[in-house]
Amino acid sequence: MNISLGIKKISPVYTDIQLAQKGDKGAFERLIEEHKYMLYRVAKSRLKFEEDIEDAFQETLIKAYNGMGNLRKEEYFKTWLVKIMINECNMIYRKRKKVDYLEECSEASMQMQEMCSSVEIFDVINSLEEDLRIVTLLYFYEDMPQKDIAKLLNIPHGTVRSRISRAKEKLRDILIDC
C-alpha cells in the first residue's frame, strides 16, 4: 500500500554553468550569449583582422564546450572563458607574426589619423601597446578586479596597477592631441 503524505519531491535548481557541465547545449548557448560581447572585445583588443577574431571566437567556443568539465568553480567561469580566448588570440597572433612591417606602419599611421578624427574610445584603447590594451580592456570594460587580471595574465598585481596607470597617461595624451 502506497501512502502519499502530500509531500512533493523538490528537484534541485541548477545554474546554466552546472547544466552546461552536464552537457546541456541550451545552457551553454545561454552562457555564450551572455558573454559574447565581452569575448569579442577581448579578441578585438588582441587581434586586428576580423577573420582572426572570428576564428578565435569559434575556437574558444569549441574549447570551452569541450572543456566545461574542467571548470572547478562556477564563479570563475568568466575568467576561465577569457583565458581561453586570450590563449586562442595569442596562438593566432603568433601565426600572423610574419607580417610586412612597412604595411603595419602605414596602417598604424592611418589608424591614428582616423582615431583623431572620430575619437571613439575603443579605437583609442586599441591604439595602445598590447600589454596596456588588454589590461585596460579587462579593467575598465569588463570591471575585472586587478588581482583577477593579474591571475589571468600570470603577472604580478603591481604590474597590473602600473600598466593601468601608464595606459591612463597615454590615453590622456592621445585624447588631448585629438
N, C-alpha and C positions, 0 to 999 in steps of 0.2 A: 504494500500500500504506500503510495507516494503522497506525502502531505506537503502542501505548499503553505508557507507562512507569510506569503505576500512580500517576501524579500527579493528584490531584483538583484541579479548579479551585475555589478558595475564593471564595465570594461575599462581598462586603463586608457588614458588620453596620451597619445604620442605626439611629439613635435614633428614637424616636417623633416628635421635632421634625423631623428630616430627612424622615421618611416623610410627615408631615403637610404639609410644604412641597412634597412631590411630589404631593399630592392624596389621600393615603390617609386616608379618613374614619374608619376604625377607630383609627388612630394619633391623630388629632385628638380623637376621643371619649375615648381613654385619658388624653390630656393634660388635657382639661377635667375629667374625673372626678377626677384628681389635684389639681386646683386649684379645684374648685367651692366648697369651704367658705371658702377664702381670698377668693375673689371675692365670695361672699355677705357675708362680714364687712366687706369694703371698702364694698360697696354699702350695707349696713346702717348703716355709720358716716356715710354721706353723705346718705342718704335716710330718711324716716321712714315712708312708706307702702309696704306690702308689694307692692302692684301696681306701684309705681315701681321697686322693687328688682327685680322680675321683668322689667320692661321693660328696665331697664339690663342685666340679665344676658343676656337674649336678644339685644339689640343688640350687646353685647360679643362674644358667640359668633359672630354673623354677621360682624362686622368682623374678628375675629381669624381666622376661617376664610378669608375672602376676602383678608386681608392677610398670610397666612403667608409668602408670597414676599418680603414687605418686611422680614422679620426677618433681620438681618445676622449676629448671633451667637447661637448656641444658649443660651449661659449667661445671656442677658438675656431669655429667654422670659417668665419670671415677672414681671419688671419691666415688660416690654412689655405683657403682659396686664393688669397692674394699671393701667397708664397708660390703656389703652383703657377700662377700667371707670371710672376716675376721670373721664375726659372725658365718658363717657355719663352718669354721675351728675350732673356739672356741667350738662350740657345739660338734663336732666330738672329739676334744681333751678331753673334759670333759668326754665323754663316754669311751674313751680309757684310762682314768687315772688309772684304776686298772691293771697296768702292773707290772710284776715282776721286782723289782729294780736291782736284780743281772743281769738279762738278759740285762737290759738297760745299766748298767755299762760296761758289756762285749762288747756290740755293740758300745758304745762311744769310748772305747779303740781301737777297730778295725778301726773305722772311723778315729781316729786321726792318726793311722799308715798309712792308705790308703791316707789320706789327705796329709801327709808329703811326700809321695812318688809320688803322681800325681800333687800336688799343683794346683788345679783348684779353682779359686777364689770363685765361687759359693759354692763349698763344704766348703771352709774355712768360708764363711759367715754363712753357715748353722750350723757350729760348735759353733757359738756364743749363748749366752743365748737368750731366746725367745724375751725378751723386747728389746735387742740390735739388734737382727736379723731383725725384721720386720721394725724397723726404718731405718736401714742401707739399706735394700732392697728397700724400698719406696723412700729413698733419692737418692741413687746412681744409682739404676737400672731404676726406674720409673721417675726420675727427678722431684719428687714432692716437692714443697716448704715446708720448715719446718713448717710454720704456717698451711698449709693444713694437714700435718701429725698430728700436734697437735689436730686439729679439728676432724680428722678422728678417732684418737685413744682416744679422750677425755682426753688428758693430757696437762699440761702447755707447752708453747713454749720453755721455759727454760729447761724443762725435755727432750724435743726432742734434743735440742742442746747438752746437757750433754751426752745423750745416743749415739749420733753420735760421739762425742769426745772420749768417752770410747770405743766404737766399733773400731774406728781408731787405738787406742792404742793397743787393744787386737789383731786386725788383723796384725798390725806391728810386735808384739811379736811372733805370730804364724808363720808368713811368714819368720821371721828371723831364727826361730828354724828349719824350713824345709830347 
